[in-house]
Amino acid sequence: MTEFERYSLIINGVKAISGVATPIVIAIIGFYLDRRQKTLEAKFDGQRDIFARRFLKYDEISSLCNDIYCFSALIGHYKNISPCDIIEKKRKLEALVFASLPVWGDNFCTAVDEFLGVCFATNRGPQTMAVSLSDGNRHKAERMEIWEDKMNIVFMPEEERNFYLKNNFGLSPTDSYRNTLLKPAYAKLLCALSESVGGNLTIKSTLRMINKV
């Protein structure tokens, strides 16, 4: 039962007994209802403030998530995203979420962490930056005319990448990285982001849309 349903039930009860209750009983009930109404108003004012704060970050967060997904999956506008920029996009997304952490729910924070966990390898040792788990060989082949040596450090060497995916996710070289890891993690993230701003996306419908791309 929701807060409003409980409140309506109380109101109906008051109406039922108002004809037989003494003035002092009605006054006590009225005092309780007034306090209850103010509590509810304060609660929903707080919820509106939380949603407002989330909406302020929504466009930027959703855009960064989409950029990272497209780059990792090599779909959409991925060629417009330089490998030299993708690690900075990861850091920017983490900074945006962390700076507003108190207004996001557990589901969203967990989904962001899991999504980034399948897009990047981190904690690889002291003085080593995160690297993309996307297929570096495919990126290089698709961008051969503009490829620079400095782009190589954004990706793991193929053998190391295969070992990392096998060791951390049980993914064999013949498994599809995009279908097995990326799509489910991105779908979960989109659903959590939708829920955070009052939407109701489902994993099933979101995957269906992602699979069309």
Short mmCIF file of the C-alpha atoms (twelve columns), coordinates in Angstrom:
data_MODEL
# 
_entry.id   MODEL 
# 
loop_
_atom_site.group_PDB 
_atom_site.id 
_atom_site.type_symbol 
_atom_site.label_atom_id 
_atom_site.label_alt_id 
_atom_site.label_comp_id 
_atom_site.label_asym_id 
_atom_site.label_seq_id 
_atom_site.Cartn_x 
_atom_site.Cartn_y 
_atom_site.Cartn_z 
_atom_site.pdbx_PDB_model_num 
ATOM 1   C CA . MET A 1   0.000   0.000   0.000   1 
ATOM 2   C CA . THR A 2   1.371   3.410   -0.975  1 
ATOM 3   C CA . GLU A 3   1.612   6.470   1.277   1 
ATOM 4   C CA . PHE A 4   -1.336  8.079   -0.535  1 
ATOM 5   C CA . GLU A 5   -3.452  4.943   -0.244  1 
ATOM 6   C CA . ARG A 6   -2.826  4.802   3.495   1 
ATOM 7   C CA . TYR A 7   -3.612  8.493   3.782   1 
ATOM 8   C CA . SER A 8   -6.890  8.048   1.842   1 
ATOM 9   C CA . LEU A 9   -7.853  5.134   4.084   1 
ATOM 10  C CA . ILE A 10  -7.394  7.314   7.154   1 
ATOM 11  C CA . ILE A 11  -9.476  10.107  5.611   1 
ATOM 12  C CA . ASN A 12  -12.316 7.683   4.834   1 
ATOM 13  C CA . GLY A 13  -12.153 6.393   8.385   1 
ATOM 14  C CA . VAL A 14  -12.428 9.908   9.758   1 
ATOM 15  C CA . LYS A 15  -15.495 10.526  7.608   1 
ATOM 16  C CA . ALA A 16  -17.074 7.342   8.913   1 
ATOM 17  C CA . ILE A 17  -16.655 8.248   12.598  1 
ATOM 18  C CA . SER A 18  -17.072 12.010  12.377  1 
ATOM 19  C CA . GLY A 19  -20.807 11.745  12.981  1 
ATOM 20  C CA . VAL A 20  -20.409 10.025  16.341  1 
ATOM 21  C CA . ALA A 21  -17.024 11.216  17.596  1 
ATOM 22  C CA . THR A 22  -16.700 13.868  20.262  1 
ATOM 23  C CA . PRO A 23  -15.144 17.235  19.327  1 
ATOM 24  C CA . ILE A 24  -11.939 16.421  21.217  1 
ATOM 25  C CA . VAL A 25  -11.499 13.138  19.306  1 
ATOM 26  C CA . ILE A 26  -11.994 14.965  16.009  1 
ATOM 27  C CA . ALA A 27  -9.473  17.602  17.073  1 
ATOM 28  C CA . ILE A 28  -6.877  14.949  17.934  1 
ATOM 29  C CA . ILE A 29  -7.420  13.171  14.622  1 
ATOM 30  C CA . GLY A 30  -7.248  16.499  12.793  1 
ATOM 31  C CA . PHE A 31  -3.944  17.314  14.488  1 
ATOM 32  C CA . TYR A 32  -2.546  13.915  13.465  1 
ATOM 33  C CA . LEU A 33  -3.704  14.312  9.870   1 
ATOM 34  C CA . ASP A 34  -2.214  17.794  9.633   1 
ATOM 35  C CA . ARG A 35  1.172   16.510  10.817  1 
ATOM 36  C CA . ARG A 36  0.902   13.533  8.479   1 
ATOM 37  C CA . GLN A 37  0.119   15.761  5.522   1 
ATOM 38  C CA . LYS A 38  3.103   18.002  6.245   1 
ATOM 39  C CA . THR A 39  5.363   14.956  6.540   1 
ATOM 40  C CA . LEU A 40  4.149   13.639  3.189   1 
ATOM 41  C CA . GLU A 41  4.592   17.038  1.549   1 
ATOM 42  C CA . ALA A 42  8.148   17.287  2.851   1 
ATOM 43  C CA . LYS A 43  8.887   13.760  1.646   1 
ATOM 44  C CA . PHE A 44  7.598   14.375  -1.866  1 
ATOM 45  C CA . ASP A 45  9.311   17.763  -2.025  1 
ATOM 46  C CA . GLY A 46  12.542  15.918  -1.254  1 
ATOM 47  C CA . GLN A 47  11.838  13.352  -3.980  1 
ATOM 48  C CA . ARG A 48  11.178  16.113  -6.498  1 
ATOM 49  C CA . ASP A 49  14.513  17.691  -5.577  1 
ATOM 50  C CA . ILE A 50  16.308  14.372  -6.092  1 
ATOM 51  C CA . PHE A 51  14.703  13.888  -9.516  1 
ATOM 52  C CA . ALA A 52  15.609  17.458  -10.463 1 
ATOM 53  C CA . ARG A 53  19.252  16.845  -9.540  1 
ATOM 54  C CA . ARG A 54  19.286  13.615  -11.553 1 
ATOM 55  C CA . PHE A 55  17.796  15.335  -14.604 1 
ATOM 56  C CA . LEU A 56  20.574  17.938  -14.487 1 
ATOM 57  C CA . LYS A 57  23.124  15.138  -15.020 1 
ATOM 58  C CA . TYR A 58  21.008  12.881  -17.221 1 
ATOM 59  C CA . ASP A 59  21.922  14.149  -20.693 1 
ATOM 60  C CA . GLU A 60  25.646  14.214  -20.078 1 
ATOM 61  C CA . ILE A 61  25.713  10.822  -18.358 1 
ATOM 62  C CA . SER A 62  23.575  9.114   -21.007 1 
ATOM 63  C CA . SER A 63  25.694  10.621  -23.795 1 
ATOM 64  C CA . LEU A 64  28.949  9.395   -22.227 1 
ATOM 65  C CA . CYS A 65  27.497  5.920   -21.679 1 
ATOM 66  C CA . ASN A 66  26.372  5.783   -25.302 1 
ATOM 67  C CA . ASP A 67  29.792  6.917   -26.555 1 
ATOM 68  C CA . ILE A 68  31.571  4.272   -24.481 1 
ATOM 69  C CA . TYR A 69  29.171  1.540   -25.623 1 
ATOM 70  C CA . CYS A 70  29.431  2.442   -29.325 1 
ATOM 71  C CA . PHE A 71  33.224  2.617   -29.132 1 
ATOM 72  C CA . SER A 72  33.492  -0.696  -27.291 1 
ATOM 73  C CA . ALA A 73  31.063  -2.466  -29.634 1 
ATOM 74  C CA . LEU A 74  32.386  -0.773  -32.811 1 
ATOM 75  C CA . ILE A 75  28.928  0.356   -33.865 1 
ATOM 76  C CA . GLY A 76  27.192  3.636   -34.577 1 
ATOM 77  C CA . HIS A 77  29.407  6.705   -34.447 1 
ATOM 78  C CA . TYR A 78  32.427  4.906   -32.968 1 
ATOM 79  C CA . LYS A 79  34.742  6.186   -35.705 1 
ATOM 80  C CA . ASN A 80  34.059  9.728   -34.510 1 
ATOM 81  C CA . ILE A 81  35.505  8.834   -31.114 1 
ATOM 82  C CA . SER A 82  39.282  8.785   -31.022 1 
ATOM 83  C CA . PRO A 83  40.886  5.959   -29.031 1 
ATOM 84  C CA . CYS A 84  42.911  8.713   -27.357 1 
ATOM 85  C CA . ASP A 85  39.666  10.161  -25.933 1 
ATOM 86  C CA . ILE A 86  37.881  7.044   -24.691 1 
ATOM 87  C CA . ILE A 87  39.749  6.721   -21.390 1 
ATOM 88  C CA . GLU A 88  38.985  10.379  -20.655 1 
ATOM 89  C CA . LYS A 89  35.285  9.696   -21.302 1 
ATOM 90  C CA . LYS A 90  35.422  6.871   -18.759 1 
ATOM 91  C CA . ARG A 91  37.008  9.181   -16.188 1 
ATOM 92  C CA . LYS A 92  34.470  11.904  -16.895 1 
ATOM 93  C CA . LEU A 93  31.556  9.502   -16.429 1 
ATOM 94  C CA . GLU A 94  32.981  8.234   -13.144 1 
ATOM 95  C CA . ALA A 95  33.539  11.799  -11.936 1 
ATOM 96  C CA . LEU A 96  29.963  12.842  -12.826 1 
ATOM 97  C CA . VAL A 97  28.421  9.887   -11.029 1 
ATOM 98  C CA . PHE A 98  30.708  10.133  -8.008  1 
ATOM 99  C CA . ALA A 99  30.159  13.888  -7.611  1 
ATOM 100 C CA . SER A 100 26.396  13.327  -7.402  1 
ATOM 101 C CA . LEU A 101 26.525  9.904   -5.742  1 
ATOM 102 C CA . PRO A 102 24.037  10.739  -2.929  1 
ATOM 103 C CA . VAL A 103 21.178  11.291  -5.396  1 
ATOM 104 C CA . TRP A 104 21.589  8.030   -7.321  1 
ATOM 105 C CA . GLY A 105 20.184  4.702   -6.175  1 
ATOM 106 C CA . ASP A 106 22.052  1.445   -5.656  1 
ATOM 107 C CA . ASN A 107 20.758  -0.063  -8.896  1 
ATOM 108 C CA . PHE A 108 22.197  2.725   -11.031 1 
ATOM 109 C CA . CYS A 109 25.564  2.848   -9.253  1 
ATOM 110 C CA . THR A 110 25.940  -0.928  -9.537  1 
ATOM 111 C CA . ALA A 111 24.964  -0.872  -13.208 1 
ATOM 112 C CA . VAL A 112 27.525  1.853   -13.995 1 
ATOM 113 C CA . ASP A 113 30.265  -0.095  -12.220 1 
ATOM 114 C CA . GLU A 114 29.405  -3.329  -14.025 1 
ATOM 115 C CA . PHE A 115 29.175  -1.594  -17.410 1 
ATOM 116 C CA . LEU A 116 32.568  0.048   -17.047 1 
ATOM 117 C CA . GLY A 117 33.934  -3.259  -15.785 1 
ATOM 118 C CA . VAL A 118 33.182  -4.948  -19.121 1 
ATOM 119 C CA . CYS A 119 34.375  -1.973  -21.181 1 
ATOM 120 C CA . PHE A 120 37.717  -1.374  -19.459 1 
ATOM 121 C CA . ALA A 121 40.407  -3.245  -17.580 1 
ATOM 122 C CA . THR A 122 41.537  -1.381  -14.470 1 
ATOM 123 C CA . ASN A 123 43.748  -2.030  -11.447 1 
ATOM 124 C CA . ARG A 124 46.432  -3.592  -13.618 1 
ATOM 125 C CA . GLY A 125 49.286  -2.534  -11.375 1 
ATOM 126 C CA . PRO A 126 50.999  0.655   -10.211 1 
ATOM 127 C CA . GLN A 127 51.388  3.471   -12.736 1 
ATOM 128 C CA . THR A 128 49.290  1.713   -15.364 1 
ATOM 129 C CA . MET A 129 46.207  3.344   -16.808 1 
ATOM 130 C CA . ALA A 130 42.931  1.666   -17.655 1 
ATOM 131 C CA . VAL A 131 42.698  0.146   -21.127 1 
ATOM 132 C CA . SER A 132 39.746  -0.557  -23.382 1 
ATOM 133 C CA . LEU A 133 38.581  -4.159  -23.656 1 
ATOM 134 C CA . SER A 134 37.337  -3.508  -27.168 1 
ATOM 135 C CA . ASP A 135 39.073  -5.316  -30.019 1 
ATOM 136 C CA . GLY A 136 42.136  -3.196  -30.741 1 
ATOM 137 C CA . ASN A 137 42.956  -5.057  -33.957 1 
ATOM 138 C CA . ARG A 138 39.543  -4.263  -35.401 1 
ATOM 139 C CA . HIS A 139 39.832  -0.619  -34.384 1 
ATOM 140 C CA . LYS A 140 43.204  -0.383  -36.081 1 
ATOM 141 C CA . ALA A 141 41.914  -2.046  -39.248 1 
ATOM 142 C CA . GLU A 142 38.907  0.298   -39.380 1 
ATOM 143 C CA . ARG A 143 41.052  3.402   -38.807 1 
ATOM 144 C CA . MET A 144 44.194  2.438   -40.706 1 
ATOM 145 C CA . GLU A 145 44.368  5.746   -42.579 1 
ATOM 146 C CA . ILE A 146 44.451  7.793   -39.366 1 
ATOM 147 C CA . TRP A 147 46.064  5.315   -36.954 1 
ATOM 148 C CA . GLU A 148 48.847  6.599   -34.704 1 
ATOM 149 C CA . ASP A 149 51.217  4.586   -32.525 1 
ATOM 150 C CA . LYS A 150 49.958  6.327   -29.379 1 
ATOM 151 C CA . MET A 151 46.563  4.718   -29.943 1 
ATOM 152 C CA . ASN A 152 48.013  1.250   -29.334 1 
ATOM 153 C CA . ILE A 153 48.352  1.818   -25.579 1 
ATOM 154 C CA . VAL A 154 44.577  2.276   -25.274 1 
ATOM 155 C CA . PHE A 155 44.052  -1.442  -26.011 1 
ATOM 156 C CA . MET A 156 45.355  -4.734  -24.676 1 
ATOM 157 C CA . PRO A 157 47.455  -6.920  -26.978 1 
ATOM 158 C CA . GLU A 158 45.225  -9.664  -28.377 1 
ATOM 159 C CA . GLU A 159 46.709  -12.524 -26.342 1 
ATOM 160 C CA . GLU A 160 46.536  -10.544 -23.112 1 
ATOM 161 C CA . ARG A 161 42.973  -9.467  -23.878 1 
ATOM 162 C CA . ASN A 162 41.858  -13.042 -24.530 1 
ATOM 163 C CA . PHE A 163 43.410  -14.160 -21.237 1 
ATOM 164 C CA . TYR A 164 41.782  -11.289 -19.329 1 
ATOM 165 C CA . LEU A 165 38.324  -11.981 -20.766 1 
ATOM 166 C CA . LYS A 166 38.671  -15.696 -20.071 1 
ATOM 167 C CA . ASN A 167 40.011  -15.224 -16.545 1 
ATOM 168 C CA . ASN A 168 37.517  -12.528 -15.468 1 
ATOM 169 C CA . PHE A 169 34.372  -13.390 -17.424 1 
ATOM 170 C CA . GLY A 170 34.825  -16.964 -18.633 1 
ATOM 171 C CA . LEU A 171 34.756  -15.706 -22.240 1 
ATOM 172 C CA . SER A 172 36.548  -17.835 -24.817 1 
ATOM 173 C CA . PRO A 173 38.076  -16.347 -27.987 1 
ATOM 174 C CA . THR A 174 35.178  -17.793 -30.002 1 
ATOM 175 C CA . ASP A 175 32.516  -16.152 -27.811 1 
ATOM 176 C CA . SER A 176 31.089  -12.806 -28.837 1 
ATOM 177 C CA . TYR A 177 32.374  -10.072 -26.517 1 
ATOM 178 C CA . ARG A 178 29.667  -7.689  -27.719 1 
ATOM 179 C CA . ASN A 179 26.720  -10.084 -27.370 1 
ATOM 180 C CA . THR A 180 27.849  -11.882 -24.214 1 
ATOM 181 C CA . LEU A 181 29.175  -8.982  -22.126 1 
ATOM 182 C CA . LEU A 182 28.551  -5.568  -23.631 1 
ATOM 183 C CA . LYS A 183 24.893  -5.734  -24.613 1 
ATOM 184 C CA . PRO A 184 23.562  -7.165  -21.306 1 
ATOM 185 C CA . ALA A 185 25.626  -4.708  -19.245 1 
ATOM 186 C CA . TYR A 186 24.531  -1.738  -21.341 1 
ATOM 187 C CA . ALA A 187 20.885  -2.829  -21.240 1 
ATOM 188 C CA . LYS A 188 21.044  -3.096  -17.452 1 
ATOM 189 C CA . LEU A 189 22.614  0.361   -17.268 1 
ATOM 190 C CA . LEU A 190 19.927  1.928   -19.480 1 
ATOM 191 C CA . CYS A 191 17.178  0.351   -17.384 1 
ATOM 192 C CA . ALA A 192 18.751  1.605   -14.154 1 
ATOM 193 C CA . LEU A 193 19.167  5.089   -15.615 1 
ATOM 194 C CA . SER A 194 15.554  5.058   -16.783 1 
ATOM 195 C CA . GLU A 195 14.357  3.946   -13.340 1 
ATOM 196 C CA . SER A 196 16.367  6.740   -11.720 1 
ATOM 197 C CA . VAL A 197 14.384  9.393   -13.596 1 
ATOM 198 C CA . GLY A 198 10.977  7.729   -13.294 1 
ATOM 199 C CA . GLY A 199 11.018  5.523   -16.402 1 
ATOM 200 C CA . ASN A 200 10.151  1.845   -16.584 1 
ATOM 201 C CA . LEU A 201 12.343  0.219   -19.236 1 
ATOM 202 C CA . THR A 202 12.711  -3.548  -19.007 1 
ATOM 203 C CA . ILE A 203 15.833  -5.554  -19.801 1 
ATOM 204 C CA . LYS A 204 13.911  -7.549  -22.416 1 
ATOM 205 C CA . SER A 205 12.637  -4.547  -24.370 1 
ATOM 206 C CA . THR A 206 15.964  -2.722  -24.076 1 
ATOM 207 C CA . LEU A 207 17.926  -5.695  -25.421 1 
ATOM 208 C CA . ARG A 208 15.461  -5.989  -28.268 1 
ATOM 209 C CA . MET A 209 16.188  -2.389  -29.277 1 
ATOM 210 C CA . ILE A 210 19.963  -2.780  -28.823 1 
ATOM 211 C CA . ASN A 211 19.978  -5.900  -30.976 1 
ATOM 212 C CA . LYS A 212 18.497  -3.935  -33.855 1 
ATOM 213 C CA . VAL A 213 21.624  -1.774  -34.095 1 
# 
